[in-house]
Amino acid sequence: MNSLGRTIARWATQITNWHHSAVTNGPTEGLNNLIKRIKRTAFEFRNFANYRIRALLYAGKPNWKLLATITPP
């Protein structure tokens, strides 16, 4: 219990700030998770176009009509 009390006292400012703003780093962590998942799937692709399609699928619903018009750098 003493350890818990010291931890809460040490983080008191951050805890009260969160209760006032209710802002978390969830969106940032979600984006980092998405990037890591895409990187993990990249190991199996030899063709950049296939990797690009996989990245678009992971990121959300791609616009298939525009897919052929975009060329890799």
Predicted model as a PDB file, atoms N, CA, C, CB and O in Angstrom, pLDDT in the B-factor column:
MODEL        1                                                                  
ATOM      1  N   MET A   1       0.824  -1.195   0.000  1.00 90.00           N  
ATOM      2  CA  MET A   1       0.000   0.000   0.000  1.00 90.00           C  
ATOM      3  C   MET A   1       0.865   1.255   0.000  1.00 90.00           C  
ATOM      4  CB  MET A   1      -0.936   0.000   1.205  1.00 90.00           C  
ATOM      5  O   MET A   1       0.532   2.255  -0.634  1.00 90.00           O  
ATOM      6  N   ASN A   2       1.988   1.184   0.725  1.00 92.00           N  
ATOM      7  CA  ASN A   2       2.876   2.349   0.746  1.00 92.00           C  
ATOM      8  C   ASN A   2       3.405   2.645  -0.648  1.00 92.00           C  
ATOM      9  CB  ASN A   2       4.043   2.124   1.717  1.00 92.00           C  
ATOM     10  O   ASN A   2       3.502   3.804  -1.049  1.00 92.00           O  
ATOM     11  N   SER A   3       3.746   1.595  -1.384  1.00 94.00           N  
ATOM     12  CA  SER A   3       4.263   1.774  -2.737  1.00 94.00           C  
ATOM     13  C   SER A   3       3.203   2.406  -3.647  1.00 94.00           C  
ATOM     14  CB  SER A   3       4.726   0.425  -3.315  1.00 94.00           C  
ATOM     15  O   SER A   3       3.514   3.286  -4.450  1.00 94.00           O  
ATOM     16  N   LEU A   4       1.966   1.959  -3.519  1.00 92.00           N  
ATOM     17  CA  LEU A   4       0.874   2.531  -4.297  1.00 92.00           C  
ATOM     18  C   LEU A   4       0.683   4.005  -3.968  1.00 92.00           C  
ATOM     19  CB  LEU A   4      -0.420   1.763  -4.043  1.00 92.00           C  
ATOM     20  O   LEU A   4       0.496   4.824  -4.868  1.00 92.00           O  
ATOM     21  N   GLY A   5       0.728   4.344  -2.689  1.00 94.00           N  
ATOM     22  CA  GLY A   5       0.577   5.739  -2.275  1.00 94.00           C  
ATOM     23  C   GLY A   5       1.680   6.616  -2.833  1.00 94.00           C  
ATOM     24  O   GLY A   5       1.418   7.733  -3.280  1.00 94.00           O  
ATOM     25  N   ARG A   6       2.926   6.119  -2.812  1.00 96.00           N  
ATOM     26  CA  ARG A   6       4.047   6.896  -3.369  1.00 96.00           C  
ATOM     27  C   ARG A   6       3.893   7.087  -4.877  1.00 96.00           C  
ATOM     28  CB  ARG A   6       5.388   6.199  -3.065  1.00 96.00           C  
ATOM     29  O   ARG A   6       4.177   8.162  -5.406  1.00 96.00           O  
ATOM     30  N   THR A   7       3.443   6.041  -5.561  1.00 95.00           N  
ATOM     31  CA  THR A   7       3.254   6.140  -7.009  1.00 95.00           C  
ATOM     32  C   THR A   7       2.170   7.150  -7.348  1.00 95.00           C  
ATOM     33  CB  THR A   7       2.899   4.772  -7.599  1.00 95.00           C  
ATOM     34  O   THR A   7       2.349   7.973  -8.246  1.00 95.00           O  
ATOM     35  N   ILE A   8       1.058   7.097  -6.644  1.00 93.00           N  
ATOM     36  CA  ILE A   8      -0.026   8.055  -6.898  1.00 93.00           C  
ATOM     37  C   ILE A   8       0.432   9.470  -6.580  1.00 93.00           C  
ATOM     38  CB  ILE A   8      -1.276   7.701  -6.065  1.00 93.00           C  
ATOM     39  O   ILE A   8       0.104  10.397  -7.321  1.00 93.00           O  
ATOM     40  N   ALA A   9       1.174   9.661  -5.508  1.00 95.00           N  
ATOM     41  CA  ALA A   9       1.671  10.992  -5.168  1.00 95.00           C  
ATOM     42  C   ALA A   9       2.636  11.500  -6.231  1.00 95.00           C  
ATOM     43  CB  ALA A   9       2.357  10.974  -3.797  1.00 95.00           C  
ATOM     44  O   ALA A   9       2.621  12.680  -6.580  1.00 95.00           O  
ATOM     45  N   ARG A  10       3.474  10.603  -6.745  1.00 96.00           N  
ATOM     46  CA  ARG A  10       4.460  11.004  -7.747  1.00 96.00           C  
ATOM     47  C   ARG A  10       3.788  11.378  -9.069  1.00 96.00           C  
ATOM     48  CB  ARG A  10       5.473   9.877  -7.974  1.00 96.00           C  
ATOM     49  O   ARG A  10       4.272  12.264  -9.774  1.00 96.00           O  
ATOM     50  N   TRP A  11       2.686  10.719  -9.412  1.00 95.00           N  
ATOM     51  CA  TRP A  11       1.987  10.956 -10.675  1.00 95.00           C  
ATOM     52  C   TRP A  11       0.716  11.799 -10.496  1.00 95.00           C  
ATOM     53  CB  TRP A  11       1.632   9.626 -11.320  1.00 95.00           C  
ATOM     54  O   TRP A  11      -0.132  11.817 -11.389  1.00 95.00           O  
ATOM     55  N   ALA A  12       0.572  12.473  -9.402  1.00 94.00           N  
ATOM     56  CA  ALA A  12      -0.665  13.207  -9.099  1.00 94.00           C  
ATOM     57  C   ALA A  12      -1.008  14.241 -10.164  1.00 94.00           C  
ATOM     58  CB  ALA A  12      -0.544  13.893  -7.753  1.00 94.00           C  
ATOM     59  O   ALA A  12      -2.168  14.353 -10.561  1.00 94.00           O  
ATOM     60  N   THR A  13      -0.021  14.995 -10.630  1.00 93.00           N  
ATOM     61  CA  THR A  13      -0.286  16.025 -11.644  1.00 93.00           C  
ATOM     62  C   THR A  13      -0.786  15.408 -12.933  1.00 93.00           C  
ATOM     63  CB  THR A  13       0.972  16.846 -11.917  1.00 93.00           C  
ATOM     64  O   THR A  13      -1.756  15.888 -13.520  1.00 93.00           O  
ATOM     65  N   GLN A  14      -0.130  14.346 -13.378  1.00 89.00           N  
ATOM     66  CA  GLN A  14      -0.539  13.697 -14.622  1.00 89.00           C  
ATOM     67  C   GLN A  14      -1.926  13.064 -14.491  1.00 89.00           C  
ATOM     68  CB  GLN A  14       0.488  12.635 -15.027  1.00 89.00           C  
ATOM     69  O   GLN A  14      -2.722  13.107 -15.429  1.00 89.00           O  
ATOM     70  N   ILE A  15      -2.206  12.486 -13.347  1.00 89.00           N  
ATOM     71  CA  ILE A  15      -3.518  11.852 -13.135  1.00 89.00           C  
ATOM     72  C   ILE A  15      -4.621  12.903 -13.157  1.00 89.00           C  
ATOM     73  CB  ILE A  15      -3.544  11.076 -11.792  1.00 89.00           C  
ATOM     74  O   ILE A  15      -5.654  12.698 -13.795  1.00 89.00           O  
ATOM     75  N   THR A  16      -4.420  14.018 -12.475  1.00 91.00           N  
ATOM     76  CA  THR A  16      -5.456  15.067 -12.470  1.00 91.00           C  
ATOM     77  C   THR A  16      -5.597  15.702 -13.851  1.00 91.00           C  
ATOM     78  CB  THR A  16      -5.124  16.153 -11.423  1.00 91.00           C  
ATOM     79  O   THR A  16      -6.706  16.045 -14.260  1.00 91.00           O  
ATOM     80  N   ASN A  17      -4.485  15.863 -14.576  1.00 88.00           N  
ATOM     81  CA  ASN A  17      -4.578  16.411 -15.938  1.00 88.00           C  
ATOM     82  C   ASN A  17      -5.409  15.504 -16.838  1.00 88.00           C  
ATOM     83  CB  ASN A  17      -3.174  16.602 -16.541  1.00 88.00           C  
ATOM     84  O   ASN A  17      -6.198  15.986 -17.652  1.00 88.00           O  
ATOM     85  N   TRP A  18      -5.234  14.196 -16.694  1.00 85.00           N  
ATOM     86  CA  TRP A  18      -6.026  13.283 -17.522  1.00 85.00           C  
ATOM     87  C   TRP A  18      -7.504  13.408 -17.188  1.00 85.00           C  
ATOM     88  CB  TRP A  18      -5.559  11.830 -17.330  1.00 85.00           C  
ATOM     89  O   TRP A  18      -8.340  13.398 -18.092  1.00 85.00           O  
ATOM     90  N   HIS A  19      -7.841  13.524 -15.920  1.00 89.00           N  
ATOM     91  CA  HIS A  19      -9.245  13.639 -15.535  1.00 89.00           C  
ATOM     92  C   HIS A  19      -9.859  14.949 -16.015  1.00 89.00           C  
ATOM     93  CB  HIS A  19      -9.385  13.527 -14.024  1.00 89.00           C  
ATOM     94  O   HIS A  19     -11.067  15.017 -16.244  1.00 89.00           O  
ATOM     95  N   HIS A  20      -9.051  15.976 -16.170  1.00 90.00           N  
ATOM     96  CA  HIS A  20      -9.570  17.251 -16.685  1.00 90.00           C  
ATOM     97  C   HIS A  20      -9.750  17.205 -18.191  1.00 90.00           C  
ATOM     98  CB  HIS A  20      -8.634  18.402 -16.310  1.00 90.00           C  
ATOM     99  O   HIS A  20     -10.738  17.730 -18.704  1.00 90.00           O  
ATOM    100  N   SER A  21      -8.818  16.587 -18.918  1.00 88.00           N  
ATOM    101  CA  SER A  21      -8.862  16.631 -20.381  1.00 88.00           C  
ATOM    102  C   SER A  21      -9.409  15.350 -21.007  1.00 88.00           C  
ATOM    103  CB  SER A  21      -7.485  16.900 -20.921  1.00 88.00           C  
ATOM    104  O   SER A  21      -9.991  15.409 -22.089  1.00 88.00           O  
ATOM    105  N   ALA A  22      -9.242  14.208 -20.368  1.00 80.00           N  
ATOM    106  CA  ALA A  22      -9.667  12.896 -20.872  1.00 80.00           C  
ATOM    107  C   ALA A  22      -9.048  12.587 -22.236  1.00 80.00           C  
ATOM    108  CB  ALA A  22     -11.196  12.838 -20.971  1.00 80.00           C  
ATOM    109  O   ALA A  22      -9.677  11.936 -23.070  1.00 80.00           O  
ATOM    110  N   VAL A  23      -7.831  13.047 -22.462  1.00 82.00           N  
ATOM    111  CA  VAL A  23      -7.109  12.792 -23.704  1.00 82.00           C  
ATOM    112  C   VAL A  23      -6.105  11.676 -23.449  1.00 82.00           C  
ATOM    113  CB  VAL A  23      -6.395  14.086 -24.226  1.00 82.00           C  
ATOM    114  O   VAL A  23      -5.379  11.700 -22.455  1.00 82.00           O  
ATOM    115  N   THR A  24      -6.067  10.698 -24.350  1.00 82.00           N  
ATOM    116  CA  THR A  24      -5.132   9.591 -24.214  1.00 82.00           C  
ATOM    117  C   THR A  24      -4.243   9.516 -25.452  1.00 82.00           C  
ATOM    118  CB  THR A  24      -5.885   8.259 -24.000  1.00 82.00           C  
ATOM    119  O   THR A  24      -4.450  10.244 -26.423  1.00 82.00           O  
ATOM    120  N   ASN A  25      -3.266   8.639 -25.407  1.00 85.00           N  
ATOM    121  CA  ASN A  25      -2.406   8.430 -26.557  1.00 85.00           C  
ATOM    122  C   ASN A  25      -2.879   7.224 -27.376  1.00 85.00           C  
ATOM    123  CB  ASN A  25      -0.952   8.235 -26.106  1.00 85.00           C  
ATOM    124  O   ASN A  25      -2.097   6.649 -28.134  1.00 85.00           O  
ATOM    125  N   GLY A  26      -4.131   6.843 -27.234  1.00 87.00           N  
ATOM    126  CA  GLY A  26      -4.695   5.707 -27.954  1.00 87.00           C  
ATOM    127  C   GLY A  26      -4.589   5.815 -29.468  1.00 87.00           C  
ATOM    128  O   GLY A  26      -4.176   4.849 -30.109  1.00 87.00           O  
ATOM    129  N   PRO A  27      -4.950   6.965 -30.077  1.00 88.00           N  
ATOM    130  CA  PRO A  27      -4.818   7.072 -31.536  1.00 88.00           C  
ATOM    131  C   PRO A  27      -3.371   6.901 -32.014  1.00 88.00           C  
ATOM    132  CB  PRO A  27      -5.349   8.418 -32.003  1.00 88.00           C  
ATOM    133  O   PRO A  27      -3.127   6.283 -33.051  1.00 88.00           O  
ATOM    134  N   THR A  28      -2.426   7.442 -31.266  1.00 90.00           N  
ATOM    135  CA  THR A  28      -1.024   7.289 -31.642  1.00 90.00           C  
ATOM    136  C   THR A  28      -0.595   5.834 -31.555  1.00 90.00           C  
ATOM    137  CB  THR A  28      -0.133   8.154 -30.753  1.00 90.00           C  
ATOM    138  O   THR A  28       0.082   5.338 -32.456  1.00 90.00           O  
ATOM    139  N   GLU A  29      -0.972   5.147 -30.496  1.00 92.00           N  
ATOM    140  CA  GLU A  29      -0.635   3.734 -30.340  1.00 92.00           C  
ATOM    141  C   GLU A  29      -1.295   2.892 -31.433  1.00 92.00           C  
ATOM    142  CB  GLU A  29      -1.062   3.232 -28.952  1.00 92.00           C  
ATOM    143  O   GLU A  29      -0.697   1.940 -31.934  1.00 92.00           O  
ATOM    144  N   GLY A  30      -2.513   3.241 -31.797  1.00 87.00           N  
ATOM    145  CA  GLY A  30      -3.190   2.519 -32.869  1.00 87.00           C  
ATOM    146  C   GLY A  30      -2.483   2.671 -34.201  1.00 87.00           C  
ATOM    147  O   GLY A  30      -2.358   1.705 -34.954  1.00 87.00           O  
ATOM    148  N   LEU A  31      -2.018   3.879 -34.498  1.00 83.00           N  
ATOM    149  CA  LEU A  31      -1.278   4.119 -35.736  1.00 83.00           C  
ATOM    150  C   LEU A  31       0.053   3.372 -35.728  1.00 83.00           C  
ATOM    151  CB  LEU A  31      -1.039   5.623 -35.935  1.00 83.00           C  
ATOM    152  O   LEU A  31       0.450   2.801 -36.744  1.00 83.00           O  
ATOM    153  N   ASN A  32       0.742   3.373 -34.591  1.00 87.00           N  
ATOM    154  CA  ASN A  32       1.994   2.628 -34.484  1.00 87.00           C  
ATOM    155  C   ASN A  32       1.758   1.133 -34.691  1.00 87.00           C  
ATOM    156  CB  ASN A  32       2.650   2.876 -33.118  1.00 87.00           C  
ATOM    157  O   ASN A  32       2.559   0.464 -35.344  1.00 87.00           O  
ATOM    158  N   ASN A  33       0.668   0.610 -34.143  1.00 88.00           N  
ATOM    159  CA  ASN A  33       0.334  -0.797 -34.322  1.00 88.00           C  
ATOM    160  C   ASN A  33       0.074  -1.105 -35.791  1.00 88.00           C  
ATOM    161  CB  ASN A  33      -0.887  -1.170 -33.476  1.00 88.00           C  
ATOM    162  O   ASN A  33       0.520  -2.138 -36.291  1.00 88.00           O  
ATOM    163  N   LEU A  34      -0.638  -0.231 -36.485  1.00 81.00           N  
ATOM    164  CA  LEU A  34      -0.915  -0.414 -37.904  1.00 81.00           C  
ATOM    165  C   LEU A  34       0.385  -0.442 -38.709  1.00 81.00           C  
ATOM    166  CB  LEU A  34      -1.838   0.702 -38.418  1.00 81.00           C  
ATOM    167  O   LEU A  34       0.552  -1.293 -39.582  1.00 81.00           O  
ATOM    168  N   ILE A  35       1.291   0.468 -38.425  1.00 81.00           N  
ATOM    169  CA  ILE A  35       2.568   0.527 -39.135  1.00 81.00           C  
ATOM    170  C   ILE A  35       3.368  -0.751 -38.899  1.00 81.00           C  
ATOM    171  CB  ILE A  35       3.380   1.757 -38.688  1.00 81.00           C  
ATOM    172  O   ILE A  35       3.960  -1.289 -39.835  1.00 81.00           O  
ATOM    173  N   LYS A  36       3.392  -1.231 -37.684  1.00 86.00           N  
ATOM    174  CA  LYS A  36       4.135  -2.459 -37.378  1.00 86.00           C  
ATOM    175  C   LYS A  36       3.528  -3.670 -38.084  1.00 86.00           C  
ATOM    176  CB  LYS A  36       4.164  -2.698 -35.863  1.00 86.00           C  
ATOM    177  O   LYS A  36       4.261  -4.533 -38.568  1.00 86.00           O  
ATOM    178  N   ARG A  37       2.195  -3.745 -38.148  1.00 82.00           N  
ATOM    179  CA  ARG A  37       1.560  -4.865 -38.848  1.00 82.00           C  
ATOM    180  C   ARG A  37       1.892  -4.838 -40.330  1.00 82.00           C  
ATOM    181  CB  ARG A  37       0.041  -4.833 -38.651  1.00 82.00           C  
ATOM    182  O   ARG A  37       2.141  -5.885 -40.929  1.00 82.00           O  
ATOM    183  N   ILE A  38       1.899  -3.658 -40.925  1.00 79.00           N  
ATOM    184  CA  ILE A  38       2.233  -3.545 -42.347  1.00 79.00           C  
ATOM    185  C   ILE A  38       3.682  -3.942 -42.580  1.00 79.00           C  
ATOM    186  CB  ILE A  38       1.984  -2.111 -42.856  1.00 79.00           C  
ATOM    187  O   ILE A  38       3.986  -4.635 -43.550  1.00 79.00           O  
ATOM    188  N   LYS A  39       4.575  -3.511 -41.703  1.00 80.00           N  
ATOM    189  CA  LYS A  39       5.983  -3.872 -41.852  1.00 80.00           C  
ATOM    190  C   LYS A  39       6.190  -5.381 -41.736  1.00 80.00           C  
ATOM    191  CB  LYS A  39       6.825  -3.149 -40.805  1.00 80.00           C  
ATOM    192  O   LYS A  39       7.009  -5.949 -42.458  1.00 80.00           O  
ATOM    193  N   ARG A  40       5.457  -6.033 -40.836  1.00 81.00           N  
ATOM    194  CA  ARG A  40       5.588  -7.483 -40.686  1.00 81.00           C  
ATOM    195  C   ARG A  40       5.160  -8.219 -41.943  1.00 81.00           C  
ATOM    196  CB  ARG A  40       4.768  -7.968 -39.504  1.00 81.00           C  
ATOM    197  O   ARG A  40       5.768  -9.228 -42.301  1.00 81.00           O  
ATOM    198  N   THR A  41       4.124  -7.736 -42.622  1.00 72.00           N  
ATOM    199  CA  THR A  41       3.670  -8.403 -43.839  1.00 72.00           C  
ATOM    200  C   THR A  41       4.576  -8.102 -45.023  1.00 72.00           C  
ATOM    201  CB  THR A  41       2.250  -7.988 -44.163  1.00 72.00           C  
ATOM    202  O   THR A  41       4.518  -8.803 -46.033  1.00 72.00           O  
ATOM    203  N   ALA A  42       5.409  -7.078 -44.921  1.00 72.00           N  
ATOM    204  CA  ALA A  42       6.273  -6.693 -46.043  1.00 72.00           C  
ATOM    205  C   ALA A  42       7.354  -7.723 -46.318  1.00 72.00           C  
ATOM    206  CB  ALA A  42       6.916  -5.349 -45.770  1.00 72.00           C  
ATOM    207  O   ALA A  42       7.882  -7.762 -47.430  1.00 72.00           O  
ATOM    208  N   PHE A  43       7.697  -8.547 -45.363  1.00 74.00           N  
ATOM    209  CA  PHE A  43       8.780  -9.502 -45.554  1.00 74.00           C  
ATOM    210  C   PHE A  43       8.457 -10.545 -46.622  1.00 74.00           C  
ATOM    211  CB  PHE A  43       9.092 -10.191 -44.248  1.00 74.00           C  
ATOM    212  O   PHE A  43       9.370 -11.106 -47.228  1.00 74.00           O  
ATOM    213  N   GLU A  44       7.188 -10.809 -46.857  1.00 72.00           N  
ATOM    214  CA  GLU A  44       6.839 -11.865 -47.795  1.00 72.00           C  
ATOM    215  C   GLU A  44       6.661 -11.381 -49.224  1.00 72.00           C  
ATOM    216  CB  GLU A  44       5.594 -12.532 -47.347  1.00 72.00           C  
ATOM    217  O   GLU A  44       6.444 -12.199 -50.118  1.00 72.00           O  
ATOM    218  N   PHE A  45       6.747 -10.078 -49.468  1.00 74.00           N  
ATOM    219  CA  PHE A  45       6.510  -9.547 -50.810  1.00 74.00           C  
ATOM    220  C   PHE A  45       7.812  -9.191 -51.505  1.00 74.00           C  
ATOM    221  CB  PHE A  45       5.607  -8.324 -50.745  1.00 74.00           C  
ATOM    222  O   PHE A  45       8.701  -8.586 -50.905  1.00 74.00           O  
ATOM    223  N   ARG A  46       7.920  -9.569 -52.775  1.00 78.00           N  
ATOM    224  CA  ARG A  46       9.055  -9.190 -53.610  1.00 78.00           C  
ATOM    225  C   ARG A  46       8.667  -8.071 -54.575  1.00 78.00           C  
ATOM    226  CB  ARG A  46       9.577 -10.407 -54.388  1.00 78.00           C  
ATOM    227  O   ARG A  46       9.530  -7.350 -55.076  1.00 78.00           O  
ATOM    228  N   ASN A  47       7.380  -7.931 -54.828  1.00 80.00           N  
ATOM    229  CA  ASN A  47       6.875  -6.956 -55.776  1.00 80.00           C  
ATOM    230  C   ASN A  47       6.303  -5.762 -54.996  1.00 80.00           C  
ATOM    231  CB  ASN A  47       5.795  -7.592 -56.711  1.00 80.00           C  
ATOM    232  O   ASN A  47       5.450  -5.940 -54.126  1.00 80.00           O  
ATOM    233  N   PHE A  48       6.773  -4.546 -55.309  1.00 79.00           N  
ATOM    234  CA  PHE A  48       6.326  -3.364 -54.571  1.00 79.00           C  
ATOM    235  C   PHE A  48       4.825  -3.124 -54.753  1.00 79.00           C  
ATOM    236  CB  PHE A  48       7.111  -2.130 -55.024  1.00 79.00           C  
ATOM    237  O   PHE A  48       4.152  -2.695 -53.816  1.00 79.00           O  
ATOM    238  N   ALA A  49       4.302  -3.394 -55.935  1.00 77.00           N  
ATOM    239  CA  ALA A  49       2.873  -3.154 -56.179  1.00 77.00           C  
ATOM    240  C   ALA A  49       2.017  -4.019 -55.251  1.00 77.00           C  
ATOM    241  CB  ALA A  49       2.517  -3.445 -57.658  1.00 77.00           C  
ATOM    242  O   ALA A  49       1.015  -3.547 -54.714  1.00 77.00           O  
ATOM    243  N   ASN A  50       2.410  -5.280 -55.062  1.00 76.00           N  
ATOM    244  CA  ASN A  50       1.654  -6.147 -54.157  1.00 76.00           C  
ATOM    245  C   ASN A  50       1.745  -5.652 -52.715  1.00 76.00           C  
ATOM    246  CB  ASN A  50       2.165  -7.589 -54.251  1.00 76.00           C  
ATOM    247  O   ASN A  50       0.760  -5.685 -51.978  1.00 76.00           O  
ATOM    248  N   TYR A  51       2.926  -5.196 -52.319  1.00 77.00           N  
ATOM    249  CA  TYR A  51       3.091  -4.652 -50.965  1.00 77.00           C  
ATOM    250  C   TYR A  51       2.224  -3.418 -50.774  1.00 77.00           C  
ATOM    251  CB  TYR A  51       4.566  -4.307 -50.693  1.00 77.00           C  
ATOM    252  O   TYR A  51       1.611  -3.235 -49.723  1.00 77.00           O  
ATOM    253  N   ARG A  52       2.178  -2.583 -51.788  1.00 75.00           N  
ATOM    254  CA  ARG A  52       1.397  -1.351 -51.716  1.00 75.00           C  
ATOM    255  C   ARG A  52      -0.097  -1.662 -51.557  1.00 75.00           C  
ATOM    256  CB  ARG A  52       1.635  -0.492 -52.975  1.00 75.00           C  
ATOM    257  O   ARG A  52      -0.789  -1.016 -50.771  1.00 75.00           O  
ATOM    258  N   ILE A  53      -0.580  -2.643 -52.298  1.00 75.00           N  
ATOM    259  CA  ILE A  53      -1.987  -3.031 -52.188  1.00 75.00           C  
ATOM    260  C   ILE A  53      -2.271  -3.561 -50.784  1.00 75.00           C  
ATOM    261  CB  ILE A  53      -2.349  -4.098 -53.255  1.00 75.00           C  
ATOM    262  O   ILE A  53      -3.304  -3.238 -50.198  1.00 75.00           O  
ATOM    263  N   ARG A  54      -1.363  -4.372 -50.243  1.00 76.00           N  
ATOM    264  CA  ARG A  54      -1.542  -4.901 -48.890  1.00 76.00           C  
ATOM    265  C   ARG A  54      -1.573  -3.768 -47.864  1.00 76.00           C  
ATOM    266  CB  ARG A  54      -0.418  -5.896 -48.548  1.00 76.00           C  
ATOM    267  O   ARG A  54      -2.380  -3.794 -46.935  1.00 76.00           O  
ATOM    268  N   ALA A  55      -0.694  -2.773 -48.029  1.00 76.00           N  
ATOM    269  CA  ALA A  55      -0.676  -1.637 -47.102  1.00 76.00           C  
ATOM    270  C   ALA A  55      -1.987  -0.871 -47.158  1.00 76.00           C  
ATOM    271  CB  ALA A  55       0.494  -0.698 -47.421  1.00 76.00           C  
ATOM    272  O   ALA A  55      -2.510  -0.457 -46.123  1.00 76.00           O  
ATOM    273  N   LEU A  56      -2.522  -0.681 -48.355  1.00 75.00           N  
ATOM    274  CA  LEU A  56      -3.804   0.013 -48.487  1.00 75.00           C  
ATOM    275  C   LEU A  56      -4.934  -0.786 -47.850  1.00 75.00           C  
ATOM    276  CB  LEU A  56      -4.117   0.276 -49.959  1.00 75.00           C  
ATOM    277  O   LEU A  56      -5.838  -0.211 -47.244  1.00 75.00           O  
ATOM    278  N   LEU A  57      -4.887  -2.096 -47.984  1.00 77.00           N  
ATOM    279  CA  LEU A  57      -5.919  -2.923 -47.367  1.00 77.00           C  
ATOM    280  C   LEU A  57      -5.858  -2.847 -45.849  1.00 77.00           C  
ATOM    281  CB  LEU A  57      -5.779  -4.370 -47.821  1.00 77.00           C  
ATOM    282  O   LEU A  57      -6.894  -2.799 -45.186  1.00 77.00           O  
ATOM    283  N   TYR A  58      -4.644  -2.834 -45.293  1.00 75.00           N  
ATOM    284  CA  TYR A  58      -4.508  -2.726 -43.845  1.00 75.00           C  
ATOM    285  C   TYR A  58      -4.954  -1.359 -43.344  1.00 75.00           C  
ATOM    286  CB  TYR A  58      -3.068  -2.989 -43.431  1.00 75.00           C  
ATOM    287  O   TYR A  58      -5.530  -1.249 -42.262  1.00 75.00           O  
ATOM    288  N   ALA A  59      -4.689  -0.319 -44.127  1.00 74.00           N  
ATOM    289  CA  ALA A  59      -4.994   1.045 -43.699  1.00 74.00           C  
ATOM    290  C   ALA A  59      -6.481   1.372 -43.802  1.00 74.00           C  
ATOM    291  CB  ALA A  59      -4.200   2.033 -44.523  1.00 74.00           C  
ATOM    292  O   ALA A  59      -6.941   2.336 -43.190  1.00 74.00           O  
ATOM    293  N   GLY A  60      -7.217   0.609 -44.544  1.00 75.00           N  
ATOM    294  CA  GLY A  60      -8.640   0.894 -44.696  1.00 75.00           C  
ATOM    295  C   GLY A  60      -9.103   0.468 -46.066  1.00 75.00           C  
ATOM    296  O   GLY A  60      -8.414  -0.275 -46.764  1.00 75.00           O  
ATOM    297  N   LYS A  61     -10.248   0.931 -46.441  1.00 70.00           N  
ATOM    298  CA  LYS A  61     -10.830   0.538 -47.721  1.00 70.00           C  
ATOM    299  C   LYS A  61     -10.205   1.368 -48.846  1.00 70.00           C  
ATOM    300  CB  LYS A  61     -12.376   0.714 -47.702  1.00 70.00           C  
ATOM    301  O   LYS A  61     -10.406   2.581 -48.896  1.00 70.00           O  
ATOM    302  N   PRO A  62      -9.452   0.735 -49.747  1.00 70.00           N  
ATOM    303  CA  PRO A  62      -8.841   1.499 -50.839  1.00 70.00           C  
ATOM    304  C   PRO A  62      -9.861   1.830 -51.923  1.00 70.00           C  
ATOM    305  CB  PRO A  62      -7.672   0.719 -51.445  1.00 70.00           C  
ATOM    306  O   PRO A  62     -10.859   1.132 -52.096  1.00 70.00           O  
ATOM    307  N   ASN A  63      -9.591   2.892 -52.636  1.00 72.00           N  
ATOM    308  CA  ASN A  63     -10.406   3.258 -53.790  1.00 72.00           C  
ATOM    309  C   ASN A  63      -9.822   2.524 -54.996  1.00 72.00           C  
ATOM    310  CB  ASN A  63     -10.433   4.828 -54.019  1.00 72.00           C  
ATOM    311  O   ASN A  63      -8.825   2.973 -55.559  1.00 72.00           O  
ATOM    312  N   TRP A  64     -10.420   1.410 -55.400  1.00 74.00           N  
ATOM    313  CA  TRP A  64      -9.857   0.554 -56.442  1.00 74.00           C  
ATOM    314  C   TRP A  64      -9.812   1.259 -57.786  1.00 74.00           C  
ATOM    315  CB  TRP A  64     -10.660  -0.725 -56.562  1.00 74.00           C  
ATOM    316  O   TRP A  64      -8.975   0.910 -58.620  1.00 74.00           O  
ATOM    317  N   LYS A  65     -10.678   2.238 -58.033  1.00 76.00           N  
ATOM    318  CA  LYS A  65     -10.663   2.957 -59.315  1.00 76.00           C  
ATOM    319  C   LYS A  65      -9.405   3.806 -59.448  1.00 76.00           C  
ATOM    320  CB  LYS A  65     -11.912   3.845 -59.451  1.00 76.00           C  
ATOM    321  O   LYS A  65      -8.885   3.974 -60.551  1.00 76.00           O  
ATOM    322  N   LEU A  66      -8.912   4.345 -58.329  1.00 71.00           N  
ATOM    323  CA  LEU A  66      -7.716   5.183 -58.373  1.00 71.00           C  
ATOM    324  C   LEU A  66      -6.430   4.374 -58.246  1.00 71.00           C  
ATOM    325  CB  LEU A  66      -7.773   6.218 -57.274  1.00 71.00           C  
ATOM    326  O   LEU A  66      -5.345   4.912 -58.466  1.00 71.00           O  
ATOM    327  N   LEU A  67      -6.526   3.120 -57.904  1.00 67.00           N  
ATOM    328  CA  LEU A  67      -5.356   2.301 -57.643  1.00 67.00           C  
ATOM    329  C   LEU A  67      -4.420   2.222 -58.852  1.00 67.00           C  
ATOM    330  CB  LEU A  67      -5.787   0.912 -57.234  1.00 67.00           C  
ATOM    331  O   LEU A  67      -3.202   2.302 -58.693  1.00 67.00           O  
ATOM    332  N   ALA A  68      -4.972   2.067 -60.048  1.00 69.00           N  
ATOM    333  CA  ALA A  68      -4.135   1.935 -61.243  1.00 69.00           C  
ATOM    334  C   ALA A  68      -3.499   3.256 -61.662  1.00 69.00           C  
ATOM    335  CB  ALA A  68      -4.956   1.384 -62.389  1.00 69.00           C  
ATOM    336  O   ALA A  68      -2.522   3.255 -62.411  1.00 69.00           O  
ATOM    337  N   THR A  69      -4.031   4.376 -61.195  1.00 71.00           N  
ATOM    338  CA  THR A  69      -3.503   5.675 -61.623  1.00 71.00           C  
ATOM    339  C   THR A  69      -2.308   6.121 -60.779  1.00 71.00           C  
ATOM    340  CB  THR A  69      -4.599   6.729 -61.556  1.00 71.00           C  
ATOM    341  O   THR A  69      -1.577   7.024 -61.187  1.00 71.00           O  
ATOM    342  N   ILE A  70      -2.098   5.519 -59.632  1.00 66.00           N  
ATOM    343  CA  ILE A  70      -1.021   5.916 -58.736  1.00 66.00           C  
ATOM    344  C   ILE A  70       0.185   5.021 -59.002  1.00 66.00           C  
ATOM    345  CB  ILE A  70      -1.467   5.829 -57.243  1.00 66.00           C  
ATOM    346  O   ILE A  70       0.090   3.795 -58.937  1.00 66.00           O  
ATOM    347  N   THR A  71       1.310   5.646 -59.299  1.00 64.00           N  
ATOM    348  CA  THR A  71       2.523   4.872 -59.567  1.00 64.00           C  
ATOM    349  C   THR A  71       3.469   5.023 -58.388  1.00 64.00           C  
ATOM    350  CB  THR A  71       3.207   5.331 -60.890  1.00 64.00           C  
ATOM    351  O   THR A  71       3.515   6.081 -57.760  1.00 64.00           O  
ATOM    352  N   PRO A  72       4.224   3.975 -58.083  1.00 62.00           N  
ATOM    353  CA  PRO A  72       5.175   4.067 -56.962  1.00 62.00           C  
ATOM    354  C   PRO A  72       6.313   5.039 -57.287  1.00 62.00           C  
ATOM    355  CB  PRO A  72       5.751   2.670 -56.625  1.00 62.00           C  
ATOM    356  O   PRO A  72       6.668   5.203 -58.454  1.00 62.00           O  
ATOM    357  N   PRO A  73       6.880   5.674 -56.278  1.00 56.00           N  
ATOM    358  CA  PRO A  73       7.967   6.640 -56.513  1.00 56.00           C  
ATOM    359  C   PRO A  73       9.236   5.976 -56.989  1.00 56.00           C  
ATOM    360  CB  PRO A  73       8.256   7.419 -55.255  1.00 56.00           C  
ATOM    361  O   PRO A  73      10.235   6.654 -57.228  1.00 56.00           O  
TER     362      PRO A  73                                                      
ENDMDL                                                                          
END                                                                             
